[in-house]
Amino acid sequence: MSASVILKARRAKPFFSRHPWVYAGAIAQVQGQPSDGDEVEVFSHGGHFIARGLYNSRSRVRVRLYCWEVNRALDEGFWRERLDQALHLRRDVLGWLGPGKACRLVFSEGDGLSGLTVDWYDGWVVMQFTGLGLALRREIFTKLLVELLHPRGILLRTEKSIAPLEGLDLTESVLWGDPPQEPVLIEEDGVMFLVDLLGGQKTGFYLDQRDNRRAVRRYATGRRVLDAFCYTGGFALHAAYAGAAEVLGVDSSSSAIQLAQKNAERNHLRQVRFVEAEVFRFLEEQARNRERYGLIILDPPKFAHRQSAVENALKGYRRLLALSFLLLESGGILVTCCCSGLITMDMLEELSNQVATKARRHVQILERHYQPPDHPIAVACRESSYLKCLVKRVC
């Protein structure tokens, strides 16, 4: 008999609706003595079975829910079924699996596997755990991924900011097979990218910006382009490939800039150059020098990791927008990306309005984008929607 978690009165509705996160504040009682990572059953205050999940006393998310069937155990067969469903989307629906391809195979809550992300890079698989319960089952997931995908190797990457919040103690390692001996080469819409799976940010590449890079290509032809927070050149190279007259990428990471330059050389894109610099200071210097661009891409790191950080995050975005307005020529295109889930599209649009009013510029929203379909949004967990992108014309 597994341990049981009893919810407080009037706190069960989100979980009957399949939201996967049971916070400590919603729990009235824990029956039994579950260890961290153990399977538990969750009941309403009135004693009605809701779901089955994994317990973690060290996390604010005390239980992550996975199964709403009364008699279904969270065993290897259950996890295989969930992985099968996720792989079916990427392989059979999207057609994004294969040699030279890269995509997200498992998107945590979006695929009903809260606390796990899995990425595919030309035959190599990279796993990240943000939930203790699934991290303790990493041998099961490694075995299943080997059986289902026959990869070249499976790598474990860690999210250092998450570890203390979940009680995770993981070391980056090779879980199965062989690690790549050099950066892995992938292709995206005709552009080739070298990806550092062992030392790059996240799992090596920002797979979630696929659709937004396509959007940039539509506006790049003939323009002078600035790609701020360029990392390894994702937006910059797509802009150059689409026929931009000149492209400048800037990032504070020397290793990212070095790989970005190699990517430009591999694609024979000679109108691209990259600069290692602190981005805010670089933009200020460009403004002082009265530089002008026809297309600017802003893809900063996550500014708001918690609700208390939202106000400061909005100040950061406001400063970026104000500097960009100084650098954009009349009729220029501004692409603004935000990966902070706590900041909504409405917030970004209102911020654009405020900055435009102060700068006495007229702004038109041309396109709104979110994350691509290999990062599916679970309707029961709207928090799985996090990426926003606005394409604007600034006159």
C-alpha positions as CSV (number, residue, x, y, z in Angstrom):
1,M,0.0,0.0,0.0
2,S,1.5,3.3,-1.0
3,A,1.5,6.3,1.2
4,S,-1.4,8.8,0.8
5,V,-1.5,12.6,0.7
6,I,-4.8,14.3,1.8
7,L,-5.5,17.7,0.4
8,K,-7.1,20.6,2.3
9,A,-10.8,21.4,1.8
10,R,-11.5,23.2,-1.4
11,R,-8.0,22.7,-2.8
12,A,-8.6,19.6,-5.1
13,K,-10.1,21.2,-8.2
14,P,-6.9,21.9,-10.1
15,F,-5.7,18.4,-9.6
16,F,-9.0,16.8,-10.7
17,S,-8.3,19.0,-13.8
18,R,-4.9,17.3,-14.1
19,H,-2.6,20.1,-13.0
20,P,0.6,18.2,-12.0
21,W,2.0,20.3,-9.1
22,V,0.7,19.8,-5.6
23,Y,2.3,22.5,-3.4
24,A,3.0,22.0,0.3
25,G,0.4,24.6,1.2
26,A,-2.4,22.5,-0.4
27,I,-1.7,19.5,1.8
28,A,-3.6,18.8,5.0
29,Q,-2.1,15.5,5.9
30,V,0.5,12.8,4.8
31,Q,-0.5,9.3,5.8
32,G,2.3,6.8,6.0
33,Q,6.0,7.7,5.8
34,P,7.0,8.2,2.2
35,S,10.6,8.8,1.4
36,D,11.6,11.4,-1.1
37,G,10.9,10.0,-4.5
38,D,8.3,7.5,-3.4
39,E,5.1,6.9,-5.1
40,V,2.0,8.3,-3.3
41,E,-1.7,8.5,-3.9
42,V,-3.4,11.9,-3.6
43,F,-7.0,12.2,-2.2
44,S,-9.4,15.1,-1.8
45,H,-10.4,16.2,1.7
46,G,-13.5,14.2,1.2
47,G,-11.6,11.0,0.5
48,H,-11.9,10.8,-3.3
49,F,-9.0,9.5,-5.2
50,I,-7.4,12.1,-7.5
51,A,-4.1,10.9,-8.9
52,R,-0.9,9.1,-8.3
53,G,2.5,11.0,-8.1
54,L,6.0,11.2,-6.7
55,Y,6.7,12.7,-3.3
56,N,9.5,15.1,-2.3
57,S,9.6,16.7,1.1
58,R,12.5,19.0,0.0
59,S,10.5,20.8,-2.6
60,R,7.7,23.4,-2.6
61,V,6.1,21.1,-5.2
62,R,5.5,18.4,-2.6
63,V,4.0,16.0,-5.1
64,R,4.3,15.8,-8.9
65,L,1.3,14.0,-10.4
66,Y,1.5,11.7,-13.4
67,C,-1.4,9.2,-13.4
68,W,-5.1,9.8,-12.8
69,E,-6.1,6.1,-13.1
70,V,-6.9,4.4,-9.8
71,N,-5.2,1.1,-10.3
72,R,-2.3,2.2,-12.5
73,A,1.2,2.0,-10.9
74,L,4.1,4.3,-11.9
75,D,6.2,1.4,-13.1
76,E,8.4,0.9,-16.1
77,G,5.5,0.1,-18.3
78,F,3.8,3.4,-17.4
79,W,7.0,5.5,-18.2
80,R,7.5,3.6,-21.5
81,E,3.9,4.6,-22.5
82,R,4.6,8.2,-21.7
83,L,7.9,8.2,-23.7
84,D,6.2,6.4,-26.6
85,Q,3.5,9.2,-26.8
86,A,6.2,11.9,-26.7
87,L,8.3,10.2,-29.4
88,H,5.3,9.7,-31.6
89,L,4.7,13.4,-31.8
90,R,8.3,14.3,-32.8
91,R,8.9,11.3,-35.1
92,D,5.5,10.6,-36.7
93,V,3.6,13.9,-36.5
94,L,6.4,16.5,-36.8
95,G,9.0,14.4,-38.6
96,W,11.8,16.1,-36.7
97,L,13.8,12.9,-35.8
98,G,16.6,11.7,-37.9
99,P,20.2,12.1,-39.0
100,G,21.4,15.7,-38.6
101,K,18.2,16.8,-36.9
102,A,17.6,18.3,-33.5
103,C,14.5,18.7,-31.4
104,R,13.1,18.4,-27.9
105,L,11.9,14.8,-27.3
106,V,10.3,15.3,-23.9
107,F,9.1,18.6,-22.6
108,S,8.4,18.0,-18.9
109,E,4.8,19.0,-18.0
110,G,3.9,19.4,-21.7
111,D,4.4,15.6,-22.2
112,G,3.1,14.5,-18.8
113,L,6.6,13.9,-17.4
114,S,7.0,16.7,-15.0
115,G,10.6,17.2,-14.0
116,L,12.2,15.7,-17.2
117,T,13.4,17.2,-20.4
118,V,15.1,15.1,-23.2
119,D,16.7,16.5,-26.4
120,W,17.8,14.8,-29.6
121,Y,20.9,16.0,-31.5
122,D,21.8,13.9,-34.5
123,G,21.6,10.6,-32.6
124,W,22.8,11.8,-29.2
125,V,20.3,12.2,-26.4
126,V,20.6,14.8,-23.6
127,M,18.6,14.4,-20.4
128,Q,17.9,17.1,-17.8
129,F,16.0,16.4,-14.5
130,T,14.3,19.2,-12.6
131,G,12.3,16.8,-10.4
132,L,13.8,14.5,-7.8
133,G,11.3,11.6,-8.3
134,L,12.2,11.1,-12.0
135,A,15.9,11.8,-11.3
136,L,15.9,8.8,-9.0
137,R,14.5,6.8,-11.9
138,R,17.1,7.9,-14.4
139,E,18.4,4.3,-14.9
140,I,14.8,3.3,-16.0
141,F,14.6,6.3,-18.4
142,T,18.1,5.6,-19.8
143,K,17.1,1.9,-20.5
144,L,13.9,2.9,-22.2
145,L,15.4,5.6,-24.3
146,V,18.1,3.1,-25.5
147,E,15.4,0.6,-26.4
148,L,13.2,3.1,-28.2
149,L,15.8,5.3,-29.9
150,H,19.0,3.3,-30.3
151,P,21.0,6.5,-29.8
152,R,24.8,6.9,-30.1
153,G,24.9,8.0,-26.5
154,I,22.9,9.5,-23.6
155,L,24.2,12.4,-21.7
156,L,23.1,13.9,-18.4
157,R,23.2,17.7,-18.1
158,T,22.2,19.6,-14.9
159,E,20.2,22.7,-14.1
160,K,22.3,24.2,-11.3
161,S,19.7,26.7,-10.3
162,I,17.1,24.0,-9.8
163,A,19.2,21.5,-7.8
164,P,18.9,23.2,-4.3
165,L,15.1,23.7,-4.8
166,E,14.5,20.0,-5.4
167,G,17.2,18.4,-3.3
168,L,18.9,17.1,-6.5
169,D,22.5,15.9,-6.3
170,L,23.4,15.1,-9.9
171,T,26.7,15.2,-11.7
172,E,26.9,15.8,-15.4
173,S,27.9,12.5,-17.0
174,V,27.5,9.9,-19.8
175,L,24.7,7.7,-18.8
176,W,25.0,5.3,-21.8
177,G,27.1,4.9,-24.9
178,D,29.8,7.3,-26.0
179,P,30.0,11.0,-25.7
180,P,30.6,13.1,-28.8
181,Q,34.3,13.8,-29.3
182,E,33.6,17.2,-30.8
183,P,30.6,19.6,-31.3
184,V,27.7,17.8,-33.0
185,L,26.6,19.1,-36.4
186,I,22.9,19.7,-36.9
187,E,20.9,21.3,-39.7
188,E,18.0,23.7,-39.3
189,D,16.2,25.1,-42.5
190,G,19.4,24.9,-44.5
191,V,21.7,26.4,-41.9
192,M,24.3,24.2,-40.2
193,F,25.2,24.6,-36.5
194,L,27.9,23.0,-34.3
195,V,26.5,22.2,-30.9
196,D,28.5,21.7,-27.8
197,L,26.5,19.0,-25.9
198,L,29.0,18.7,-23.1
199,G,29.6,22.4,-22.2
200,G,27.1,24.5,-23.9
201,Q,24.2,26.4,-22.2
202,K,21.1,24.3,-21.4
203,T,21.6,21.2,-23.5
204,G,23.7,22.9,-26.1
205,F,21.3,24.8,-28.4
206,Y,18.1,26.9,-28.0
207,L,15.8,24.5,-29.7
208,D,12.7,26.4,-28.6
209,Q,13.6,29.4,-30.9
210,R,13.1,27.4,-34.1
211,D,9.9,29.2,-35.3
212,N,11.2,32.6,-34.2
213,R,14.4,32.1,-36.2
214,R,12.2,31.4,-39.2
215,A,10.3,34.7,-38.6
216,V,13.5,36.7,-38.5
217,R,14.4,35.4,-42.0
218,R,11.3,37.0,-43.4
219,Y,12.6,40.5,-42.5
220,A,16.3,40.2,-42.9
221,T,17.0,40.6,-46.6
222,G,19.1,43.6,-47.4
223,R,19.1,44.9,-43.8
224,R,21.8,45.7,-41.3
225,V,21.1,43.3,-38.4
226,L,22.1,43.3,-34.7
227,D,21.6,40.0,-32.8
228,A,21.9,40.8,-29.1
229,F,22.5,37.8,-26.7
230,C,23.4,35.8,-29.8
231,Y,24.8,32.7,-28.1
232,T,26.2,30.5,-30.9
233,G,24.7,32.6,-33.7
234,G,21.2,31.1,-34.1
235,F,19.3,34.3,-35.2
236,A,22.4,35.9,-36.7
237,L,23.1,33.0,-39.1
238,H,19.5,32.7,-40.2
239,A,19.4,36.4,-41.0
240,A,22.6,36.2,-43.0
241,Y,21.4,33.1,-44.8
242,A,18.2,35.0,-45.8
243,G,20.3,37.8,-47.4
244,A,21.0,40.4,-44.7
245,A,23.5,43.0,-45.9
246,E,25.5,42.9,-42.6
247,V,25.0,41.0,-39.3
248,L,26.6,41.7,-36.0
249,G,26.2,39.3,-33.1
250,V,27.1,40.1,-29.5
251,D,27.3,37.9,-26.4
252,S,29.2,37.9,-23.1
253,S,30.3,34.3,-23.4
254,S,33.7,33.8,-25.1
255,S,33.1,30.1,-25.8
256,A,29.7,30.9,-27.4
257,I,31.3,33.6,-29.6
258,Q,34.0,31.2,-30.7
259,L,31.5,28.6,-31.7
260,A,29.3,31.2,-33.4
261,Q,32.2,32.3,-35.6
262,K,32.9,28.6,-36.5
263,N,29.2,28.3,-37.5
264,A,29.4,31.3,-39.7
265,E,32.5,30.0,-41.4
266,R,31.0,26.5,-41.9
267,N,28.0,28.2,-43.7
268,H,30.2,30.5,-45.8
269,L,28.5,33.5,-44.4
270,R,31.1,36.3,-44.7
271,Q,28.8,39.2,-43.9
272,V,28.6,38.0,-40.2
273,R,30.9,39.0,-37.4
274,F,30.6,38.4,-33.6
275,V,31.7,40.5,-30.6
276,E,32.3,39.3,-27.0
277,A,30.8,42.0,-24.8
278,E,28.4,42.7,-21.9
279,V,25.3,43.3,-24.0
280,F,23.7,46.3,-22.1
281,R,27.0,48.2,-22.2
282,F,27.6,47.3,-25.8
283,L,24.1,48.7,-26.8
284,E,24.8,51.9,-24.9
285,E,28.1,52.3,-26.7
286,Q,26.4,51.7,-30.0
287,A,23.8,54.3,-29.2
288,R,26.5,56.9,-28.3
289,N,28.2,56.2,-31.6
290,R,24.8,56.8,-33.4
291,E,24.9,53.3,-35.0
292,R,21.7,52.3,-36.8
293,Y,20.2,49.0,-37.7
294,G,17.3,47.8,-39.8
295,L,16.6,44.7,-37.7
296,I,17.4,44.0,-34.1
297,I,16.9,40.8,-32.3
298,L,16.7,40.7,-28.5
299,D,16.9,37.2,-26.9
300,P,18.1,37.8,-23.3
301,P,18.4,35.1,-20.7
302,K,15.6,34.4,-18.2
303,F,15.2,37.6,-16.1
304,A,12.4,36.4,-13.7
305,H,13.0,33.1,-12.0
306,R,10.3,33.8,-9.3
307,Q,7.4,36.1,-8.8
308,S,9.3,38.5,-6.7
309,A,11.7,39.1,-9.6
310,V,9.1,40.2,-12.1
311,E,9.3,43.9,-11.4
312,N,13.1,44.0,-11.8
313,A,12.8,41.8,-14.9
314,L,10.4,44.3,-16.5
315,K,12.9,47.1,-15.8
316,G,15.5,45.0,-17.7
317,Y,13.3,44.6,-20.7
318,R,12.4,48.3,-20.6
319,R,16.0,49.2,-20.7
320,L,16.6,46.9,-23.6
321,L,13.7,48.3,-25.6
322,A,14.7,51.9,-24.9
323,L,18.3,51.2,-26.2
324,S,16.9,49.3,-29.2
325,F,14.6,52.3,-30.2
326,L,17.7,54.5,-30.2
327,L,19.5,52.1,-32.6
328,L,16.6,51.2,-35.0
329,E,16.2,53.2,-38.2
330,S,12.7,54.4,-39.0
331,G,10.7,51.5,-40.3
332,G,13.1,49.0,-38.7
333,I,12.1,45.6,-37.3
334,L,12.5,44.8,-33.6
335,V,12.2,41.1,-32.6
336,T,11.8,40.7,-28.8
337,C,12.0,37.3,-27.1
338,C,11.1,36.5,-23.5
339,C,11.7,33.1,-21.9
340,S,10.4,34.1,-18.4
341,G,7.1,32.3,-18.0
342,L,6.0,34.8,-15.3
343,I,6.1,37.6,-17.8
344,T,3.1,37.5,-20.1
345,M,2.6,38.6,-23.7
346,D,0.3,41.3,-22.5
347,M,3.1,42.6,-20.2
348,L,5.5,42.7,-23.1
349,E,3.0,44.6,-25.3
350,E,2.2,47.1,-22.7
351,L,5.9,47.6,-22.0
352,S,6.5,48.2,-25.7
353,N,3.7,50.8,-25.7
354,Q,5.2,52.6,-22.7
355,V,8.7,52.8,-24.2
356,A,7.4,53.8,-27.6
357,T,5.4,56.6,-26.1
358,K,8.4,58.0,-24.2
359,A,10.6,57.7,-27.3
360,R,7.9,59.2,-29.6
361,R,8.0,56.2,-31.9
362,H,5.1,54.5,-33.6
363,V,5.1,50.7,-33.1
364,Q,3.2,48.1,-35.1
365,I,3.0,44.5,-34.0
366,L,3.5,42.3,-37.1
367,E,3.7,38.8,-35.5
368,R,3.2,37.1,-32.2
369,H,4.9,33.8,-31.6
370,Y,5.2,31.2,-28.8
371,Q,7.2,28.0,-28.4
372,P,7.3,25.4,-31.3
373,P,5.3,22.2,-31.2
374,D,8.1,20.0,-29.9
375,H,7.6,22.1,-26.7
376,P,3.8,21.4,-26.4
377,I,1.7,23.4,-23.9
378,A,-0.4,21.2,-21.5
379,V,-3.8,22.9,-21.2
380,A,-4.0,21.6,-17.6
381,C,-0.7,23.3,-16.8
382,R,-0.6,26.8,-18.4
383,E,2.8,27.3,-16.8
384,S,4.2,25.1,-19.5
385,S,3.7,28.1,-21.8
386,Y,6.7,30.2,-21.3
387,L,8.3,31.5,-24.5
388,K,7.0,34.7,-26.2
389,C,8.2,36.5,-29.2
390,L,7.0,39.8,-30.7
391,V,7.9,41.0,-34.2
392,K,7.4,44.8,-34.4
393,R,7.9,47.6,-36.9
394,V,9.2,50.8,-35.4
395,C,8.6,54.0,-37.2
